[in-house]
Amino acid sequence: MQDRILAINVLGTNTVVILALLSAALETPYLLDMAMIYALLNFVLAVAVSKFTVERGGVI
């Protein structure tokens, strides 16, 4: 389960970096807003899955 969570976090981080770089290159601030929202959702997902796994008795 750890490897799946890590893979999702890596994909999310790469997406955030790509959106931030595109925002800087194209000078479009809304892409940076999208990157920040996506980063927040990625973090909340990781915390929620970790909490769910620990409550079920598994250790991440």
C-alpha positions in Angstrom: 0.0 0.0 0.0 2.9 2.3 0.7 4.1 2.2 -2.9 0.7 3.1 -4.3 0.4 6.1 -2.0 3.9 7.2 -2.9 3.2 6.8 -6.6 0.0 9.0 -6.3 2.0 11.6 -4.4 4.8 11.6 -7.0 2.3 12.0 -9.9 0.5 14.8 -8.0 3.8 16.6 -7.3 4.9 16.4 -10.9 1.5 17.7 -12.0 1.8 20.7 -9.6 5.3 21.5 -10.9 4.3 21.3 -14.5 1.3 23.6 -13.9 3.5 26.0 -12.0 6.1 26.1 -14.8 3.4 26.5 -17.5 2.0 29.4 -15.4 5.3 31.1 -15.4 6.1 30.5 -19.0 2.7 31.5 -20.4 2.2 34.3 -17.8 -1.3 33.0 -16.8 -2.0 33.3 -13.1 -5.0 30.9 -13.1 -2.7 28.0 -13.8 -0.8 28.8 -10.6 -4.1 28.8 -8.8 -5.0 25.4 -10.2 -1.5 24.1 -9.2 -2.1 25.3 -5.6 -5.5 23.7 -5.4 -4.2 20.5 -6.8 -1.4 20.4 -4.3 -3.8 20.9 -1.5 -6.0 18.1 -2.7 -3.0 15.9 -3.1 -2.0 16.5 0.5 -5.5 16.0 1.9 -5.8 12.7 -0.1 -2.5 11.4 1.4 -3.5 12.3 4.9 -7.0 10.8 4.5 -5.6 7.5 3.1 -3.0 7.3 5.8 -5.5 7.9 8.6 -7.9 5.3 7.0 -5.1 2.7 6.8 -4.0 3.2 10.4 -7.6 3.1 11.7 -8.1 -0.3 9.9 -5.2 -1.7 11.8 -2.6 -1.6 9.0 0.6 0.3 9.4 1.8 2.4 6.5 
